[in-house]
Amino acid sequence: MRLLAGLSLLVVIFLPQISNKSVESRSGAPGIKMTTRFVVDGTTEEQTVFLEADRSRTEYRPWMHPVHGDGTLDTRPGPLLANIARCDLGQAFDLNLEDQEYVVKAYPGFKRTKQDIEARTENAFQKVAPWVPTVREETTTVDTGERKDFFGHEARHVVTTWKETPLSGSHLEPRDNVMDGWFIDLDTNVSCESRRQPHNVGRRHEYYAVGGERYEIIDDGIRVIGFAIERRRTSRSNVTGSDGAKRPNTYISEEKITEFYEGPLDPALFELPGSFRKVSGLRLQAPLTLADRWYFTRAWVQSLARDLLK
């Protein structure tokens, strides 16, 4: 999906840690509803999440814009979709609320142990002894000390900076990212999802070799603890144009909780509607326009005619 793909790099860099409170203990409330607004490149999207101890529901429209038959971009919103995760059933349901269709899958789909994560990290990076690096990566996280109230929760202001500096012998361009956010103590995992324990990893000064580059990693070891209620990510780098010239580029994404409720939720939110039919795949894009249908029909007729005349 377009928005998620745009955020993926920064999510990896600024992955937050979640506190270890159980869902049941959230201020004594049995459930939570919250709506998040995402803004990327001037495009605004929204997502609403409903949470209980062993189940969740997420409603959204797909963040993708397909191309019309004539090659122009289709900017119409996709259908309203939902995902229901049920730990008690060991299943998750993806629903198209407009077509009244759903697909079912096992949930959680996979589990990664600590050993799995460590093995994957070792395969991705070759750890080496100190040497002359070609790239320096520096990560710093600072709690500014500022606080504000968010629906009865104390929010902390935290800023994380990540900077990649090419040194002699590097083929990379400089990059820097800033995550400026407000965080509260809130666990958004349901009971069958793994929980990250709050901790600081400790200051790192290490060396890695990957992709033909020799990296020096300098990390203050501080990790963001809590759930982001507001966050702005800014990424700066250089891009090479068609003329070969390098130009500065800035990418900004924002997210903010615009609605937050703690209290009883309708049990029907987490049930599969009896009128929905099971399918092998859901429609994720807006319906074809008449112009699209005519374009594709004409292309099919022309292709058929060419085959007949061979």
C-alpha positions in Angstrom: 0.0 0.0 0.0 1.3 3.4 -1.0 1.3 5.1 2.4 2.7 2.1 4.3 5.4 1.6 1.7 6.4 5.3 2.2 6.7 4.8 5.9 8.5 1.4 6.0 12.0 2.7 6.1 11.3 5.1 9.0 9.3 2.5 10.9 12.4 0.3 10.9 14.5 3.2 12.2 12.2 4.4 14.9 10.4 1.2 16.0 8.8 2.1 19.4 8.9 -0.2 22.4 5.5 -1.0 24.1 4.9 -1.0 27.8 4.0 -4.3 29.4 0.6 -3.5 30.8 -2.2 -6.0 29.8 -5.2 -4.8 27.8 -7.5 -5.7 30.7 -5.8 -3.1 33.0 -6.2 0.0 30.8 -7.7 2.3 33.4 -10.1 -0.5 34.3 -11.8 -0.1 30.9 -12.9 -3.1 28.9 -12.1 -1.6 25.5 -10.5 1.2 23.5 -11.5 3.0 20.3 -9.1 5.3 18.6 -8.9 7.0 15.2 -5.5 7.9 13.7 -5.0 10.5 11.0 -2.0 10.0 8.6 -0.7 12.7 6.4 1.9 12.0 3.7 2.8 14.3 0.8 -0.4 16.2 1.3 -2.6 13.1 1.2 -4.7 12.4 4.3 -5.8 8.9 5.4 -7.6 7.7 8.5 -7.7 4.4 10.4 -10.0 3.4 13.3 -9.0 0.7 15.8 -11.2 -1.1 18.4 -9.4 -3.1 21.1 -10.3 -5.6 23.8 -8.3 -8.1 25.7 -8.2 -10.9 23.2 -9.6 -9.3 20.0 -9.2 -6.2 17.8 -10.9 -4.6 14.8 -9.3 -2.2 12.3 -11.2 -0.2 9.7 -9.5 1.7 6.9 -9.5 2.3 3.1 -6.6 0.8 1.1 -3.7 3.2 0.6 -3.1 2.6 -3.1 -3.9 4.4 -6.3 -4.1 2.3 -9.4 -3.8 3.5 -13.0 -6.8 3.9 -15.3 -6.7 2.2 -18.7 -5.6 5.4 -20.4 -2.6 5.7 -18.1 -3.9 8.4 -15.7 -3.7 8.0 -12.0 -7.0 6.8 -10.3 -7.2 9.0 -7.1 -10.6 7.7 -6.0 -10.7 6.1 -2.5 -10.8 2.3 -2.3 -13.6 0.3 -0.6 -14.0 0.4 3.2 -12.1 -2.6 4.6 -11.9 -4.1 8.1 -9.7 -6.6 9.8 -10.9 -8.6 12.8 -8.3 -10.5 14.9 -9.6 -13.1 17.4 -7.1 -14.7 19.8 -9.8 -16.9 21.3 -10.5 -18.4 17.8 -7.0 -18.4 16.5 -8.3 -16.7 13.4 -8.3 -13.3 11.6 -10.9 -12.1 9.1 -10.3 -9.5 6.4 -13.6 -7.9 5.3 -14.7 -5.8 2.4 -17.6 -3.9 4.1 -19.0 -2.6 0.8 -19.0 -6.0 -1.1 -19.9 -7.9 2.1 -17.2 -10.4 1.5 -14.4 -11.8 3.7 -11.3 -14.0 3.8 -10.1 -16.0 6.8 -6.6 -16.9 7.9 -4.8 -18.3 11.0 -3.9 -15.8 13.7 -1.3 -15.0 14.8 0.2 -16.1 11.4 3.7 -16.6 12.8 5.7 -16.3 15.9 9.3 -15.1 16.1 11.4 -16.1 19.1 14.3 -14.1 20.4 16.6 -16.7 18.7 14.9 -16.2 15.4 15.4 -12.4 15.6 19.1 -12.7 16.6 19.8 -15.2 13.8 18.1 -13.0 11.2 20.2 -10.0 12.4 23.4 -12.0 12.2 22.6 -13.1 8.6 21.9 -9.5 7.6 25.0 -8.0 9.0 28.6 -9.3 9.1 30.0 -8.1 12.4 33.7 -7.2 12.1 36.5 -5.8 14.2 37.1 -2.0 14.2 38.5 -0.7 10.9 38.3 2.4 8.8 34.6 2.9 8.0 33.1 4.2 4.8 29.7 5.1 6.5 28.9 6.4 10.0 25.5 5.9 11.5 24.5 7.9 14.6 21.3 7.5 16.6 20.3 9.7 19.5 17.0 9.8 21.5 16.2 12.6 23.9 13.2 13.0 26.3 12.7 16.8 26.3 11.0 16.7 29.7 7.9 18.3 28.3 4.6 16.7 29.4 0.9 17.1 28.4 -2.4 15.4 29.2 -4.0 13.1 26.7 -7.5 11.9 27.8 -6.2 11.3 31.3 -2.8 9.8 30.2 0.5 11.7 30.7 2.2 12.1 27.4 6.0 12.5 27.1 7.8 14.4 24.3 10.6 12.4 22.8 12.8 13.2 19.8 15.0 10.6 18.0 17.5 11.6 15.3 19.2 9.1 13.0 22.0 10.3 10.7 23.9 8.5 8.0 27.2 10.2 6.9 29.2 8.8 3.9 32.9 8.9 4.6 35.9 8.4 2.3 35.3 5.4 -0.1 31.5 5.3 0.2 29.1 5.2 -2.7 26.1 6.4 -0.6 24.5 9.8 -0.2 24.0 11.5 3.2 20.7 10.9 4.9 19.2 12.1 8.1 15.9 11.4 9.8 14.1 13.0 12.8 11.2 11.4 14.7 9.4 14.0 16.9 6.6 12.5 18.9 4.5 12.3 22.1 4.1 8.9 23.8 1.8 7.5 26.6 1.9 4.2 28.6 -0.5 2.1 26.6 -0.3 -1.5 25.4 -2.1 -2.0 22.1 -1.3 -5.7 21.7 -4.0 -8.3 22.2 -3.4 -11.3 24.4 -1.9 -13.6 21.7 0.6 -11.1 20.4 4.1 -10.9 21.6 5.0 -8.0 23.9 8.2 -6.1 23.8 9.6 -5.5 27.2 10.6 -1.9 28.0 14.3 -1.6 28.2 17.3 0.4 27.1 19.7 -1.6 24.9 22.8 0.1 26.1 25.1 2.4 24.2 26.5 0.8 21.1 29.7 1.5 19.2 30.1 -1.3 16.7 31.3 -2.0 13.2 29.5 -3.9 10.4 30.1 -4.7 6.8 27.1 -5.0 4.4 26.4 -4.2 0.8 30.0 -3.3 0.0 30.1 -0.6 2.7 31.9 -0.6 6.1 29.6 0.9 8.8 30.5 2.5 12.1 27.4 2.3 14.3 27.1 4.9 17.2 23.9 4.5 19.2 23.1 6.0 22.6 21.0 2.9 23.3 17.9 4.7 24.4 14.6 3.4 23.0 11.2 5.1 22.9 8.9 3.6 25.6 5.2 3.8 25.0 2.5 4.3 22.4 2.7 7.3 19.9 -0.3 9.6 20.1 1.3 12.1 17.8 4.4 11.7 15.6 6.2 13.6 12.8 8.9 12.0 10.8 11.2 14.0 8.6 13.7 12.4 6.2 16.3 14.4 4.2 18.5 13.0 1.4 19.8 13.8 -2.0 18.2 12.4 -5.2 19.7 12.2 -8.7 17.5 13.7 -11.4 17.2 12.6 -15.0 19.9 15.1 -15.9 22.3 13.5 -13.5 22.3 16.4 -11.1 21.8 15.8 -7.3 19.1 17.7 -5.5 18.1 17.8 -1.9 14.8 16.0 -1.1 12.7 16.2 2.0 10.0 13.6 2.9 7.6 14.3 5.7 5.0 12.0 7.3 2.7 12.7 10.2 0.3 10.7 12.3 -2.0 11.8 15.2 -4.7 10.2 17.3 -7.8 12.4 16.6 -10.3 10.3 18.6 -9.7 8.3 21.8 -12.3 6.5 23.9 -12.0 4.0 26.8 -15.1 2.1 27.8 -17.5 -0.7 26.7 -17.5 -1.7 23.0 -20.3 -3.3 21.0 -19.5 -7.1 20.9 -20.8 -7.2 17.3 -17.7 -5.2 16.2 -15.6 -8.4 16.6 -18.1 -10.8 15.0 -18.3 -12.0 11.4 -21.6 -10.7 9.9 -23.8 -13.6 8.9 -24.7 -12.0 5.5 -21.0 -11.9 4.4 -19.8 -14.6 2.0 -16.4 -16.2 2.1 -14.1 -15.5 -0.9 -10.5 -16.2 -1.9 -9.6 -12.6 -2.3 -11.0 -9.1 -1.6 -11.4 -6.2 -4.0 -9.0 -3.5 -2.8 -9.5 -0.8 -5.5 -12.4 1.4 -6.5 -14.7 -0.1 -9.1 -13.8 0.3 -12.8 -15.3 3.3 -14.4 -17.3 3.0 -17.7 -14.3 4.5 -19.5 -12.0 1.8 -18.0 -14.4 -0.9 -19.0 -14.6 0.4 -22.6 -10.8 0.7 -22.8 -10.2 -2.8 -21.6 -13.0 -4.3 -23.7 -11.6 -2.5 -26.8 -8.1 -3.7 -26.1 -9.4 -7.3 -25.7 -11.4 -7.1 -29.0 -8.3 -5.7 -30.8 -6.1 -8.5 -29.4 -8.6 -11.1 -30.5 -8.8 -9.6 -34.0 -5.0 -9.7 -34.3 -5.0 -13.4 -33.3 -7.7 -14.2 -35.9 -5.9 -12.4 -38.7 -2.6 -14.2 -38.1 
